[in-house]
Amino acid sequence: MNDKNQRLFEIFLDVQRGLPRQGPGTDETTLEALSLCTGLPEKPAILDIGCGPGIQTVALATALAESHVTAVDVHQAYLKALKERAQAAEVAQRIDILIADMNALPFSPQSFDLVWAEGTAYIMGFEKALAAWKHWLKSGGCLAVSELVWLQPDPPGEVAEFFGREYPAMTDVETIVATIRACDYEPLGHFTLPEAAWWQSYYRPLEAKLPALYDKYRGDEDALGIIETTKREIEIRRHFGNWYGYAFFVGRDLRVRS
Ligand SMILES: C[S@@+](CC[C@H](N)C(=O)[O-])C[C@H]1O[C@@H](n2cnc3c(N)ncnc32)[C@H](O)[C@@H]1O
């Protein structure tokens, strides 16, 4: 990363710092997705990719009392937050926390019964992520991913323009389900996250940070650009939320391995 990009990235991290979640979701939506993961063994090994501050990691470890979760992220600060959260919830002894890049994970093939990724598949590219993460799944293991999707065709210009710029690869639920099949997973179910999942632990606390961020970065055009885009993203949600959403998708690995 060159110096300018590194600086922009650090500003982005500052904007996101301290939020309970780094994307839409609630414990309820995590547990609803988990309920679609049928056929897990009694003591499942779970891999949480891009765990962030780890609300969902702790929710999974708490819900499955015999599970062992391995949580990976590239940012140490998030992993520290996860460690504290896991200790407070008394599940730390069943969570391994690892700084690692999702593109180069240090595991043996077929190590996990469940691969979990809330709001992170887009980082590699949805299809590429699904194909790559299969590598870590045991035969018949489950994959649960949440992803930004269009809910209706032909969105108004403002929202189409915004996501055309911010997430041009965004597609709809049917296309995602087709991709899941194409990557050799049996779709087990999907659902759209409720509106509260955007606000409770993500946009509301993010919006509350904005005035202090405008103050902190006064006169810094690069930083103000990032803060403006964040504000715009929240406004778009408020006005056009019925056109797009976050959806959870669960699938089962169909590959037969020797
Ligand atoms: C949208 S956030 C989702 C975080 C968390 N799953 C949640 O729902 O709150 C994306 C996460 O992926 C992490 N991340 C970004 N690039 C990564 C990479 N190459 N490998 C692993 N994690 C990465 C970020 O640090 C961030 O925590």
The ligand as a Gaussian input file, in Angstrom:
#p B3LYP/6-31G(d) Opt

LIG

0 1
 C      -17.360000      -5.303000       7.468000
 S      -16.226000      -5.822000       8.716000
 C      -17.114000      -7.172000       9.458000
 C      -16.599000      -7.496000      10.845000
 C      -17.467000      -8.481000      11.639000
 N      -17.611000      -9.755000      10.979000
 C      -18.823000      -7.859000      11.905000
 O      -19.821000      -8.279000      11.300000
 O      -18.864000      -6.930000      12.725000
 C      -14.944000      -6.594000       7.796000
 C      -13.851000      -7.200000       8.682000
 O      -12.927000      -7.891000       7.861000
 C      -11.615000      -7.605000       8.306000
 N      -10.697000      -7.786000       7.184000
 C      -10.472000      -6.945000       6.149000
 N       -9.587000      -7.482000       5.294000
 C       -9.254000      -8.701000       5.807000
 C       -8.376000      -9.737000       5.376000
 N       -7.679000      -9.632000       4.242000
 N       -8.285000     -10.851000       6.134000
 C       -8.995000     -10.969000       7.297000
 N       -9.840000     -10.022000       7.745000
 C       -9.966000      -8.895000       7.016000
 C      -11.695000      -6.176000       8.793000
 O      -10.635000      -5.882000       9.671000
 C      -13.050000      -6.165000       9.466000
 O      -12.964000      -6.560000      10.797000

